[in-house]
Amino acid sequence: MTDFKTFFSNPVFGVTLTVGTMLFFYLLFKKAKSPLLNPMIFSIAAIIAFLKLTGIPYESYENGTRILTFFLGPAIVSLAVPLYRQFESLKVNAVPILLGITLGVVVSVISGIGLSLLLGLNREVAVSMAPKGTTSGIAMNLSGAFAGSPSMTVAFVNVAGIFGYSIGEITLDLLKIRDPVARGVSLGTSSHIMGTRRAFEMGEQEGAMGSLSIGVAGILTSFLMPLIIRIFGL
């Protein structure tokens, strides 16, 4: 029993469980073309179920996930490569891209706060939901700075990403938005890395615009969210 407790508290456990589960569902759904069969959704559910059934403390699992979190930075930086390849498209559409990202950030923050207040939820939930459209690192810091719950924010960020990946392309098709730049910007702004992943599956130009939107949206959210919170009087 002691050996098992030692293994579960080792960072290798968290890494092995996370990577192994993701790889399993990725291979399982590799040939499936439906975005609803998202490996991340099923991996999250499977890991939660496993930890609950085995009684393994979340803290033990979290020890390993910190290593994976560290590599999020380099992974996001690597998205600059396709953006460089699409630099000409970026120059031509610079103004509409910036306006689109700005509007997307404003709508994302206002919708998070507004929905919370409409449902009668407290300030903590409203602030925690506000930065849902940006990456976890930025969203957690913003949430904590305004007395929100970083843990709750991570959940909202994941939901936004999963929805963007699952129904983002379908929504764009229904709205008859065909331009690859507009499609990439909308997915990257509203659903961060998961939306950008879906954009890359649609095409390199869409993916490049999505990767650009992640960084710009994160910066704009950091500046605009405090202003919007004040406007709502929170």
Residue, then its C-alpha position, 0 to 999 in steps of 0.5 A: m500500500t505504501d508503494f502505491k501511495t508513493f507512486f500516486s504522489n510521484p509526478v510521473f503518475g499525473v503525466t502518465l495518466t493524462v498522456g495515456t488517457m488522451l492518447f487512448f481516446y485520440l486513437l479511438f476517435k482518430k477516424a471519426k469525423s464528428p467534432l463531438l467525439n472530442p478526445m479532451i471531453f472524454s479524457i476529462a470525464a475518464i480521469i475524473a471518474f478514475l480519481k473518484l473510483t480509486g479515491i486518489p487525492y486530486e493533489s497527487y494527480e496535480n503534481g504531475t500536471r504541473i509538468l504538462t502545464f509548463f510545456l503549454g508556453p513553448a507549445i503556444v509559442s510554436l504557433a508562431v510558425p504558421l503565422y509567419r507563413q501567413f504574414e502577407s494575409l495578416k498585413v492585408n487584413a490587419v485592421p479588420i483582424l484587430l477590430g474582430i478580436t477586440l469585439g470578440v473579447v468585449v462580447s466574451v467578457i460581457s456575456g460571462i458577467g451578464l449571464s452570471l448576473l442574469l441567473g442571479l449568481n454572485r460576484e465571485v462566479a461573474v468574475s470567474m466567468a469573465p475571462k473564459g475566452t482566453t488561455s488558462g494562465i491569463a484567465m486564472n491570474l485575472s480571476g484571482a486579481f479580482a477576487g474570483s475563483p481560479s479553479m472555477t475559471v479553469a472550468f469555464v475556460n475548458v467549457a469555452g474551449i470544448f464548445g468552440y472545438s465541437i460546434g464552432e465550425i458548425t456555427l460558422d457554416l450556419l452563419k455562412i462565414r466562409d472567409p478563412v481569416a474570419r473563421g480563424v479569428s473567431l475560433g481563436t478569440s472565443s475558444h483559445i487553444m482548443g478553438t485554434r486546434r479546430a481552426f488548424e484542422m480546417g486549414e493552415q490560414e485559419g489556424a494561423m489566424g487563430s494562433l494570432s488571436i490567442g495572444v492578442a485576445g489575452i492582452l486585450t482581455s487583461f486591459l478590457m476586463p477591469l474596465i468592464i467589471r467597473i462598468f458593471g459595478l462589481 
